[in-house]
């Protein structure tokens, strides 16, 4: 991995210290988006936006409005949950973090050993989250492969195909699923 500069290290530390504020801001934004959703969209479409007689806004479809509102809420929920997980891991890895000292150190130009230690813990958190995402994606692809009813000829066709349609991960997932079935048969 590349060596981070002093400014980058301080930036990452500041970002993690500010996580509670960002979580609170997103939660407030989520509540406000629910409250102000109706005031932002026009259901009648009667306001004029141009200079000709035909330049009027059109009413939004109710289904589109609900879909946009739900997708916006889910997006904010995912962001909030991700930030809460990151902050929880930050607090678990650094339970004795001295915030006043760290905030004072962040104001200086030089990089202290304490900041380097905090940054290494942040890198560990990032590594854990990346590995967790990778494992989740692998589990989803394994579940997709397991849900397929593949015959032996289908499996051989997937494994021997050289087209771009089946990726290496899919082939490995198929092999893993076949191996699991064989192991289950042997027991």
Secondary structure, DSSP 4 states (H G I P E B T S, - for coil): -PPPPHHHHHHHHHHHHTHHHHHHHHHHHHHHHHHHHHHHS-SS---B-SSSTT-BPPPPPHHHHHHHHHHHHHHHHHHHHHHHHHHHHHHHHTTT--HHHHHHHHHSSSPPHHHHHHHHHHHHHHHHHHHHHHHHHHHHHHHHHHHS---HHHHHHHHH--STTS-HHHHHHHHHHHHHHHHHHH-
